[in-house]
Amino acid sequence: MSTTSILQASSPTPRLSGKVALVTGGASGIGESIVHLFHTHGAKICIVDVQDNLGKQVCESLDDEANEDVSRAVDFTVDRFGTLDIIVNNAGISGSPCADIRNAELSEFDKVFSINVKGVFHGMKHAARIMIPKKKGSIVSLCSVASVIGGIGPHAYTGSKYAVLGLTKNVAAELGKHGIRVNCVSPYGVATALSMAHLPEDERTEDALAGFRDFTGRVANLEGVELTTQDVANAVLFLASDDARYISGDNLMVDGGFTSANHSLKVFR
Ligand SMILES: NC(=O)c1ccc[n+]([C@@H]2O[C@H](COP(=O)([O-])OP(=O)(O)OC[C@H]3O[C@@H](n4cnc5c(N)ncnc54)[C@H](O)[C@@H]3O)[C@@H](O)[C@H]2O)c1
Protein backbone atom coordinates (compact mmCIF):
# COMPACT_ATOMS: atom_id res chain seq x y z
CA MET A 1 0.00 0.00 0.00
CA SER A 2 1.37 3.42 -0.82
CA THR A 3 0.44 6.68 0.79
CA THR A 4 0.59 10.04 -0.91
CA SER A 5 1.20 13.24 1.07
CA ILE A 6 0.19 16.56 -0.33
CA LEU A 7 2.20 19.55 0.88
CA GLN A 8 0.06 22.62 0.48
CA ALA A 9 1.80 25.87 -0.30
CA SER A 10 1.34 28.30 2.57
CA SER A 11 1.99 32.02 2.69
CA PRO A 12 5.61 32.75 3.61
CA THR A 13 6.46 33.18 7.28
CA PRO A 14 6.74 36.89 8.09
CA ARG A 15 10.45 37.63 8.47
CA LEU A 16 10.20 40.96 10.30
CA SER A 17 7.45 40.26 12.83
CA GLY A 18 7.61 42.71 15.72
CA LYS A 19 10.50 44.67 14.16
CA VAL A 20 10.48 48.44 13.84
CA ALA A 21 12.06 49.93 10.71
CA LEU A 22 12.85 53.38 9.37
CA VAL A 23 13.23 53.73 5.59
CA THR A 24 14.67 56.93 4.07
CA GLY A 25 13.49 57.86 0.59
CA GLY A 26 10.57 55.48 1.08
CA ALA A 27 8.06 57.48 -0.96
CA SER A 28 8.98 56.19 -4.43
CA GLY A 29 11.17 53.85 -6.46
CA ILE A 30 13.20 51.20 -4.63
CA GLY A 31 12.33 52.69 -1.22
CA GLU A 32 8.62 52.33 -1.84
CA SER A 33 9.06 48.64 -2.72
CA ILE A 34 11.11 48.14 0.46
CA VAL A 35 8.35 49.77 2.54
CA HIS A 36 5.64 47.55 1.04
CA LEU A 37 7.71 44.37 1.39
CA PHE A 38 8.66 45.14 5.01
CA HIS A 39 5.00 45.80 5.76
CA THR A 40 4.02 42.46 4.22
CA HIS A 41 6.60 40.83 6.48
CA GLY A 42 5.11 42.27 9.64
CA ALA A 43 7.38 45.28 10.36
CA LYS A 44 6.20 48.59 11.75
CA ILE A 45 7.64 51.26 9.46
CA CYS A 46 8.34 54.99 9.41
CA ILE A 47 9.33 56.79 6.22
CA VAL A 48 11.59 59.82 5.74
CA ASP A 49 11.28 61.54 2.37
CA VAL A 50 11.59 65.01 0.92
CA GLN A 51 8.50 64.27 -1.18
CA ASP A 52 6.21 64.77 1.78
CA ASN A 53 2.95 64.23 -0.08
CA LEU A 54 4.13 61.06 -1.76
CA GLY A 55 5.51 59.77 1.56
CA LYS A 56 2.15 60.43 3.19
CA GLN A 57 0.39 58.56 0.38
CA VAL A 58 2.61 55.50 0.91
CA CYS A 59 1.98 55.76 4.67
CA GLU A 60 -1.76 56.11 4.28
CA SER A 61 -1.76 52.96 2.18
CA LEU A 62 -0.03 51.20 5.11
CA ASP A 63 -1.60 53.07 8.01
CA ASP A 64 1.79 54.36 9.19
CA GLU A 65 3.49 57.74 9.70
CA ALA A 66 5.91 60.02 7.81
CA ASN A 67 8.71 62.36 8.87
CA GLU A 68 11.48 64.37 7.18
CA ASP A 69 14.72 64.75 9.09
CA VAL A 70 16.72 61.59 9.95
CA SER A 71 17.55 62.47 13.56
CA ARG A 72 14.01 63.60 14.28
CA ALA A 73 12.67 60.63 12.34
CA VAL A 74 14.66 58.22 14.51
CA ASP A 75 13.26 59.89 17.65
CA PHE A 76 9.78 59.90 16.15
CA THR A 77 10.04 56.17 15.36
CA VAL A 78 11.17 55.35 18.89
CA ASP A 79 8.43 57.55 20.44
CA ARG A 80 5.82 55.93 18.27
CA PHE A 81 6.92 52.26 18.31
CA GLY A 82 9.25 52.04 21.33
CA THR A 83 12.45 51.07 19.52
CA LEU A 84 14.35 50.93 16.21
CA ASP A 85 15.52 47.54 14.92
CA ILE A 86 16.28 48.37 11.29
CA ILE A 87 17.24 51.46 9.33
CA VAL A 88 17.37 51.44 5.54
CA ASN A 89 19.43 54.35 4.23
CA ASN A 90 17.90 54.36 0.78
CA ALA A 91 17.46 58.06 -0.09
CA GLY A 92 19.81 59.12 -2.83
CA ILE A 93 20.17 61.26 -5.93
CA SER A 94 22.25 60.72 -9.06
CA GLY A 95 23.06 64.37 -9.76
CA SER A 96 23.02 65.83 -13.26
CA PRO A 97 24.76 63.97 -16.08
CA CYS A 98 28.12 65.58 -16.96
CA ALA A 99 30.35 63.92 -19.55
CA ASP A 100 33.27 66.37 -19.22
CA ILE A 101 35.01 66.89 -15.86
CA ARG A 102 36.01 70.40 -16.92
CA ASN A 103 32.34 71.37 -16.79
CA ALA A 104 31.64 69.71 -13.44
CA GLU A 105 30.10 72.05 -10.85
CA LEU A 106 31.42 71.81 -7.30
CA SER A 107 27.98 72.77 -5.97
CA GLU A 108 26.51 69.74 -7.74
CA PHE A 109 29.26 67.53 -6.27
CA ASP A 110 28.49 68.89 -2.77
CA LYS A 111 24.78 68.26 -3.20
CA VAL A 112 25.26 64.62 -4.23
CA PHE A 113 27.71 63.97 -1.37
CA SER A 114 25.46 65.76 1.09
CA ILE A 115 22.48 63.47 0.38
CA ASN A 116 24.22 60.22 -0.63
CA VAL A 117 27.08 60.20 1.88
CA LYS A 118 26.28 62.58 4.74
CA GLY A 119 22.65 61.39 4.68
CA VAL A 120 23.75 57.76 5.03
CA PHE A 121 26.25 58.69 7.75
CA HIS A 122 23.53 60.54 9.68
CA GLY A 123 21.26 57.53 9.36
CA MET A 124 23.99 55.21 10.70
CA LYS A 125 24.88 57.61 13.53
CA HIS A 126 21.34 58.17 14.78
CA ALA A 127 20.34 54.51 14.39
CA ALA A 128 23.44 53.52 16.38
CA ARG A 129 22.38 55.87 19.21
CA ILE A 130 19.24 53.72 19.67
CA MET A 131 20.72 50.32 18.74
CA ILE A 132 23.91 50.35 20.86
CA PRO A 133 22.11 50.25 24.24
CA LYS A 134 19.84 47.46 22.90
CA LYS A 135 22.87 45.47 21.71
CA LYS A 136 21.20 44.63 18.38
CA GLY A 137 20.08 46.12 15.10
CA SER A 138 20.50 46.00 11.35
CA ILE A 139 21.65 48.92 9.21
CA VAL A 140 21.23 48.50 5.44
CA SER A 141 22.25 51.19 2.96
CA LEU A 142 21.54 51.43 -0.75
CA CYS A 143 24.79 51.43 -2.65
CA SER A 144 25.16 50.69 -6.38
CA VAL A 145 27.14 48.82 -9.03
CA ALA A 146 28.91 52.21 -9.13
CA SER A 147 30.49 51.26 -5.76
CA VAL A 148 32.83 48.73 -7.39
CA ILE A 149 33.54 49.88 -10.98
CA GLY A 150 33.94 53.16 -12.82
CA GLY A 151 32.01 54.41 -15.82
CA ILE A 152 28.53 53.76 -14.41
CA GLY A 153 27.44 57.28 -13.47
CA PRO A 154 28.59 60.86 -12.90
CA HIS A 155 31.82 61.30 -10.88
CA ALA A 156 30.03 62.59 -7.78
CA TYR A 157 27.60 59.65 -7.85
CA THR A 158 30.35 57.04 -8.22
CA GLY A 159 32.46 58.75 -5.55
CA SER A 160 29.46 58.85 -3.23
CA LYS A 161 28.70 55.16 -3.65
CA TYR A 162 32.33 54.15 -3.02
CA ALA A 163 32.00 56.26 0.13
CA VAL A 164 28.81 54.45 1.19
CA LEU A 165 30.67 51.15 0.84
CA GLY A 166 33.58 52.53 2.91
CA LEU A 167 31.21 53.76 5.60
CA THR A 168 29.43 50.40 5.63
CA LYS A 169 32.69 48.52 6.27
CA ASN A 170 33.98 51.01 8.84
CA VAL A 171 30.75 51.30 10.81
CA ALA A 172 30.40 47.48 10.71
CA ALA A 173 33.89 47.34 12.24
CA GLU A 174 32.85 49.63 15.09
CA LEU A 175 29.37 48.27 15.77
CA GLY A 176 30.15 44.54 15.63
CA LYS A 177 31.01 44.60 19.33
CA HIS A 178 27.48 45.86 20.02
CA GLY A 179 25.83 43.07 18.01
CA ILE A 180 24.77 45.48 15.26
CA ARG A 181 25.09 44.40 11.62
CA VAL A 182 25.89 46.93 8.89
CA ASN A 183 25.58 46.04 5.20
CA CYS A 184 24.78 47.55 1.83
CA VAL A 185 23.00 46.42 -1.33
CA SER A 186 24.27 47.28 -4.81
CA PRO A 187 21.72 47.09 -7.62
CA TYR A 188 22.24 47.21 -11.37
CA GLY A 189 19.99 49.63 -13.30
CA VAL A 190 16.31 49.49 -12.47
CA ALA A 191 13.76 51.87 -13.95
CA THR A 192 13.04 54.65 -11.42
CA ALA A 193 12.99 58.46 -11.52
CA LEU A 194 16.69 58.41 -10.54
CA SER A 195 17.96 56.05 -13.23
CA MET A 196 15.70 56.92 -16.18
CA ALA A 197 17.30 60.38 -16.40
CA HIS A 198 20.66 58.76 -17.19
CA LEU A 199 19.71 56.83 -20.32
CA PRO A 200 22.26 57.80 -22.99
CA GLU A 201 20.89 60.27 -25.58
CA ASP A 202 21.22 57.80 -28.46
CA GLU A 203 19.25 55.12 -26.56
CA ARG A 204 16.20 57.34 -25.98
CA THR A 205 12.95 56.32 -27.62
CA GLU A 206 9.48 57.76 -27.62
CA ASP A 207 8.50 55.39 -24.84
CA ALA A 208 11.16 56.25 -22.23
CA LEU A 209 10.47 53.21 -20.06
CA ALA A 210 10.64 50.80 -23.00
CA GLY A 211 13.91 52.47 -24.13
CA PHE A 212 15.41 52.11 -20.67
CA ARG A 213 14.42 48.44 -20.32
CA ASP A 214 15.71 47.63 -23.78
CA PHE A 215 19.07 49.33 -23.12
CA THR A 216 19.70 47.86 -19.64
CA GLY A 217 18.61 44.43 -20.93
CA ARG A 218 21.06 44.58 -23.83
CA VAL A 219 24.10 45.45 -21.70
CA ALA A 220 23.20 43.16 -18.78
CA ASN A 221 25.16 40.00 -17.98
CA LEU A 222 22.16 37.92 -16.93
CA GLU A 223 19.67 37.37 -19.72
CA GLY A 224 15.98 36.49 -19.59
CA VAL A 225 15.41 38.28 -16.26
CA GLU A 226 14.73 41.96 -15.75
CA LEU A 227 15.79 43.61 -12.51
CA THR A 228 12.87 45.17 -10.62
CA THR A 229 12.60 47.29 -7.49
CA GLN A 230 11.06 44.20 -5.88
CA ASP A 231 14.28 42.20 -6.48
CA VAL A 232 16.25 44.94 -4.73
CA ALA A 233 13.74 45.03 -1.87
CA ASN A 234 14.12 41.25 -1.45
CA ALA A 235 17.88 41.66 -0.97
CA VAL A 236 17.31 44.44 1.57
CA LEU A 237 14.76 42.28 3.40
CA PHE A 238 17.28 39.44 3.60
CA LEU A 239 19.99 41.65 5.12
CA ALA A 240 17.54 43.38 7.47
CA SER A 241 16.12 40.09 8.76
CA ASP A 242 17.54 37.48 11.13
CA ASP A 243 18.13 35.24 8.07
CA ALA A 244 21.34 37.28 7.70
CA ARG A 245 22.16 37.21 11.41
CA TYR A 246 25.88 36.54 10.86
CA ILE A 247 26.37 38.80 7.83
CA SER A 248 27.98 42.18 8.40
CA GLY A 249 30.26 44.52 6.43
CA ASP A 250 28.97 43.03 3.19
CA ASN A 251 28.08 44.61 -0.15
CA LEU A 252 25.38 42.39 -1.65
CA MET A 253 25.48 42.79 -5.43
CA VAL A 254 22.05 42.60 -7.09
CA ASP A 255 23.47 42.89 -10.58
CA GLY A 256 23.13 39.49 -12.28
CA GLY A 257 26.91 39.26 -12.45
CA PHE A 258 27.31 42.59 -14.26
CA THR A 259 30.28 43.72 -12.15
CA SER A 260 31.88 40.24 -12.11
CA ALA A 261 31.94 39.76 -15.87
CA ASN A 262 33.55 41.93 -18.53
CA HIS A 263 32.38 40.96 -22.00
CA SER A 264 34.57 43.43 -23.90
CA LEU A 265 36.82 40.60 -25.18
CA LYS A 266 33.78 38.61 -26.36
CA VAL A 267 35.10 35.32 -24.98
CA PHE A 268 31.57 34.03 -24.40
CA ARG A 269 29.62 36.26 -26.78
N1 LIG B 1 17.44 52.93 -9.78
C1 LIG B 1 18.63 52.39 -9.97
O1 LIG B 1 18.96 51.94 -11.08
C2 LIG B 1 19.61 52.32 -8.83
C3 LIG B 1 20.77 51.54 -9.03
C4 LIG B 1 21.69 51.45 -8.02
C5 LIG B 1 21.46 52.11 -6.81
N2 LIG B 1 20.33 52.87 -6.64
C6 LIG B 1 20.17 53.54 -5.35
O2 LIG B 1 18.93 53.20 -4.78
C7 LIG B 1 18.46 54.27 -3.97
C8 LIG B 1 17.03 54.61 -4.34
O3 LIG B 1 17.01 55.07 -5.68
P1 LIG B 1 15.75 55.03 -6.63
O4 LIG B 1 16.23 54.57 -7.96
O5 LIG B 1 14.61 54.34 -5.98
O6 LIG B 1 15.48 56.60 -6.76
P2 LIG B 1 14.12 57.44 -6.72
O7 LIG B 1 14.50 58.79 -7.20
O8 LIG B 1 13.03 56.70 -7.42
O9 LIG B 1 13.77 57.47 -5.16
C9 LIG B 1 14.59 58.10 -4.23
C10 LIG B 1 13.71 58.62 -3.11
O10 LIG B 1 14.54 59.33 -2.18
C11 LIG B 1 13.92 60.57 -1.87
N3 LIG B 1 14.95 61.52 -1.46
C12 LIG B 1 15.86 62.15 -2.24
N4 LIG B 1 16.61 62.96 -1.48
C13 LIG B 1 16.18 62.85 -0.21
C14 LIG B 1 16.56 63.43 1.03
N5 LIG B 1 17.53 64.33 1.10
N6 LIG B 1 15.89 63.05 2.15
C15 LIG B 1 14.88 62.16 2.09
N7 LIG B 1 14.48 61.59 0.95
C16 LIG B 1 15.11 61.92 -0.18
C17 LIG B 1 13.18 60.97 -3.13
O11 LIG B 1 12.16 61.91 -2.85
C18 LIG B 1 12.65 59.62 -3.61
O12 LIG B 1 11.39 59.31 -3.02
C19 LIG B 1 19.44 55.43 -4.17
O13 LIG B 1 20.34 55.48 -3.09
C20 LIG B 1 20.14 55.05 -5.46
O14 LIG B 1 21.44 55.60 -5.55
C21 LIG B 1 19.39 52.99 -7.63
Ligand as a Chemical Component Dictionary entry (heavy atoms), coordinates in Angstrom:
data_LIG
# 
_chem_comp.id                   LIG 
_chem_comp.type                 NON-POLYMER 
_chem_comp.pdbx_formal_charge   0 
_chem_comp.three_letter_code    LIG 
# 
loop_
_chem_comp_atom.comp_id 
_chem_comp_atom.atom_id 
_chem_comp_atom.alt_atom_id 
_chem_comp_atom.type_symbol 
_chem_comp_atom.charge 
_chem_comp_atom.model_Cartn_x 
_chem_comp_atom.model_Cartn_y 
_chem_comp_atom.model_Cartn_z 
_chem_comp_atom.pdbx_ordinal 
LIG N1  N1  N 0  17.439 52.926 -9.779  1  
LIG C1  C1  C 0  18.630 52.395 -9.973  2  
LIG O1  O1  O 0  18.961 51.939 -11.084 3  
LIG C2  C2  C 0  19.613 52.325 -8.831  4  
LIG C3  C3  C 0  20.768 51.537 -9.035  5  
LIG C4  C4  C 0  21.691 51.455 -8.020  6  
LIG C5  C5  C 0  21.463 52.112 -6.813  7  
LIG N2  N2  N 1  20.329 52.866 -6.639  8  
LIG C6  C6  C 0  20.173 53.544 -5.345  9  
LIG O2  O2  O 0  18.929 53.198 -4.779  10 
LIG C7  C7  C 0  18.457 54.271 -3.968  11 
LIG C8  C8  C 0  17.028 54.607 -4.341  12 
LIG O3  O3  O 0  17.013 55.072 -5.678  13 
LIG P1  P1  P 0  15.749 55.029 -6.634  14 
LIG O4  O4  O 0  16.226 54.570 -7.956  15 
LIG O5  O5  O -1 14.608 54.337 -5.976  16 
LIG O6  O6  O 0  15.478 56.597 -6.757  17 
LIG P2  P2  P 0  14.122 57.441 -6.722  18 
LIG O7  O7  O 0  14.503 58.792 -7.198  19 
LIG O8  O8  O 0  13.025 56.700 -7.419  20 
LIG O9  O9  O 0  13.772 57.465 -5.162  21 
LIG C9  C9  C 0  14.587 58.105 -4.234  22 
LIG C10 C10 C 0  13.706 58.621 -3.109  23 
LIG O10 O10 O 0  14.544 59.331 -2.181  24 
LIG C11 C11 C 0  13.918 60.566 -1.871  25 
LIG N3  N3  N 0  14.945 61.522 -1.461  26 
LIG C12 C12 C 0  15.856 62.151 -2.238  27 
LIG N4  N4  N 0  16.613 62.959 -1.483  28 
LIG C13 C13 C 0  16.176 62.848 -0.208  29 
LIG C14 C14 C 0  16.562 63.428 1.029   30 
LIG N5  N5  N 0  17.533 64.330 1.096   31 
LIG N6  N6  N 0  15.891 63.047 2.147   32 
LIG C15 C15 C 0  14.880 62.165 2.085   33 
LIG N7  N7  N 0  14.479 61.587 0.947   34 
LIG C16 C16 C 0  15.111 61.925 -0.181  35 
LIG C17 C17 C 0  13.183 60.967 -3.126  36 
LIG O11 O11 O 0  12.156 61.908 -2.855  37 
LIG C18 C18 C 0  12.647 59.620 -3.609  38 
LIG O12 O12 O 0  11.392 59.311 -3.024  39 
LIG C19 C19 C 0  19.444 55.431 -4.170  40 
LIG O13 O13 O 0  20.337 55.479 -3.086  41 
LIG C20 C20 C 0  20.144 55.050 -5.462  42 
LIG O14 O14 O 0  21.435 55.596 -5.555  43 
LIG C21 C21 C 0  19.390 52.986 -7.632  44 
# 
loop_
_chem_comp_bond.comp_id 
_chem_comp_bond.atom_id_1 
_chem_comp_bond.atom_id_2 
_chem_comp_bond.value_order 
_chem_comp_bond.pdbx_ordinal 
LIG N1  C1  SING 1  
LIG C1  O1  DOUB 2  
LIG C1  C2  SING 3  
LIG C2  C3  SING 4  
LIG C2  C21 DOUB 5  
LIG C3  C4  DOUB 6  
LIG C4  C5  SING 7  
LIG C5  N2  DOUB 8  
LIG N2  C6  SING 9  
LIG N2  C21 SING 10 
LIG C6  O2  SING 11 
LIG C6  C20 SING 12 
LIG O2  C7  SING 13 
LIG C7  C8  SING 14 
LIG C7  C19 SING 15 
LIG C8  O3  SING 16 
LIG O3  P1  SING 17 
LIG P1  O4  DOUB 18 
LIG P1  O5  SING 19 
LIG P1  O6  SING 20 
LIG O6  P2  SING 21 
LIG P2  O7  DOUB 22 
LIG P2  O8  SING 23 
LIG P2  O9  SING 24 
LIG O9  C9  SING 25 
LIG C9  C10 SING 26 
LIG C10 O10 SING 27 
LIG C10 C18 SING 28 
LIG O10 C11 SING 29 
LIG C11 N3  SING 30 
LIG C11 C17 SING 31 
LIG N3  C12 SING 32 
LIG N3  C16 SING 33 
LIG C12 N4  DOUB 34 
LIG N4  C13 SING 35 
LIG C13 C14 SING 36 
LIG C13 C16 DOUB 37 
LIG C14 N5  SING 38 
LIG C14 N6  DOUB 39 
LIG N6  C15 SING 40 
LIG C15 N7  DOUB 41 
LIG N7  C16 SING 42 
LIG C17 O11 SING 43 
LIG C17 C18 SING 44 
LIG C18 O12 SING 45 
LIG C19 O13 SING 46 
LIG C19 C20 SING 47 
LIG C20 O14 SING 48 
# 
